[in-house]
Amino acid sequence: MSLSLSSQDCPICCQQRDTLQKLQPCGHSLCEQCVSRLVGLTHEGSPKRRCPFCRQPFRGFLRNPIGLVELCVRRLVRYPLSPEELRRFPPSLRAQFLARNSNGRMLYGERLVELLRDLSVDTLKLSGAINLRSDDLVIAAPLLATAPRQVILAGVPMLDDRGLKPVLEAAAPLLEHLDASCPSEKLSGWCIADMAQSLPNLVHLNLGESRGLESEAFVQIVQGLGASLRFLDVKQCRKLNSAAICSLTVCKRLQQVCLSGLCKLETAAVIDLMAACRELRSLDVMRCSRLSGAEVIEGAAAHCQELRELSVGALPDIGDQEVLELVMSTAGSGLQALNISDAEITRSSLLAIQRHCPDLRRLDISYCHGVTEHSMVDMVTFMPTLKVLNCRGCRFIKENAMFFVAQLLSTRALGLEEVAPQKLSHSASAPLAQKPLPGTSSSGGSSGSSGSNGGSGGSGGSASAAGDVSSSL
C-alpha cells in the first residue's frame, strides 16, 4: 500500500488538502475551498452549476473519508510516539509529521534521532524545540538522506555553535534559508563563519535575538555570504557594533535588513549601508539608541530609491520637517509601510503622508502625542490604500475615534465600500468631506468633528482596496 499523499491533492487548485469532497452524482473529487467557490458563483438549480471535469450538473457533494496516511499523521501529531514506534514508520510519513508538528518540546533525544533517520525534506523545521541539546543535533543531523534547503531552528534556547555546525554540514551547499533566531548566549556565530564559503546559495539569514553573536564572527559571515545574501535579521544582537554593520556594504544585492535594538550602532554605519546597497527595500532601525532619526531619514531619502518599508520608531530628532523630507523624495513616494512611532509629529506630517504616499498600506504613529483625532480620521478617510493603522498611546485620540477608524478599515476589508460605517457616539458628528484640511484642535473639540467622515464621507473614503486590515488599539 502506498503511503503517498498525492491522492489528497486537489486537481483544481493543486493544493494538498486533508480531505476532498465528491460531487454527486458524477463522483469527481475537489477540495472544500474549490467546491465553495464553485457553489458561490451559481445559485441552486442553475444550469451553470456543473462539474468542471465532465460538465455534468451536480446536486450536492459528499465528504471523502479520511485516508490511512492522514489518520497516521494525526496520530503522530496528537500523541508523541516512542523511538521504537517511530522507527517502524517510513520516512515519507515521518516527513509529513515533521512538517505539521506544532509541539517542539518532543523534538529531542532518541525520538529526534529516529525521526530524522533517512529523512528527505526540503524544510527541516525544529522550531520551538526547547529541550533540544547540541548532542542531539550532532547525532541526528548526519542521518538525513538529503540536504534540506531550509533550516528553521527558531526558539531553541540551548542552541550553540557545536550543535548548529553538523546541521550546516548536512545542508551544504544547497541551503538557502537559515533561521537560528533564539535568545541564546552560546551561539557566537563562528560555526556559520567557518561554513560560509560552503553556503553559496544562502539567501535568507535570521540570527535575531542571538545575544552571543560576536562582531568578528559576523564580519566573516558577511564576507563569505556577500554575493548571495538578500535578507538579514540581526535584531537584538547586542554585541554587534558599527564596524560589523559596515561590513554589510559588500552585500550589493541586499534587500531587507533588520537592525532594531542594536545599542552600539552608530548613524554613520547606517548611512554607509544605505549608500552601498542600492536595492534595499526594507530597513528596520527601531530603538537604536545612538542613531539620529533625522540623519537616517535624510540618508534614506537620498540613497534608497527602491525603499518600500521603513521603521524608524523611537528614534530621536524626528518631526514634521523630517517626515516631509522623506515623503517628498523618490523613496518616500513608493513606501508601503512606515513606522514613525514616538515621533514629534503633528497634523502636517499626516497631511504630507496622505498627499505623497499613494501606495502606503501600513502606518504606525503610536505614541505620537501631537496627532489629533480630526487629523487621523481625515488621513484614513482619504487614503484608500491604507490597511493597517497603529495609533495606540496617542494622548489626544480617544477610544471612540479608534473604534471608528477600525470600523472604516474593516468595512474596506470586507468589500463593503458602499456601506457607510455607523457613528459610534455623538463625538462623531461633523462631516470631514467638506473640510479636507482641518485645523489642529484638542482632544475634546476635535473628537466631535472627527468621527462621522466614515459615515457621511463613506463614498470618499470607501474607494479603497480590500484586505486583512485592523486598527491597533
Salt bridges, closest charged atoms under 4 A:
GLU32 OE1 - ARG63 NH2 3.76
GLU70 OE2 - ARG74 NE 2.88
GLU70 OE1 - ARG100 NH1 3.07
GLU114 OE2 - ARG87 NH2 3.10
GLU114 OE2 - ARG117 NH2 3.24
ASP135 OD1 - ARG162 NH1 2.62
ASP136 OD1 - ARG133 NH2 3.80
GLU176 OE2 - ARG149 NH1 3.15
GLU185 OE2 - ARG211 NE 3.13
ASP233 OD2 - LYS235 NZ 2.92
GLU266 OE2 - ARG290 NH1 3.17
GLU306 OE1 - ARG281 NH2 3.96
GLU306 OE1 - ARG308 NH2 3.93
GLU309 OE2 - ARG362 NH2 3.24
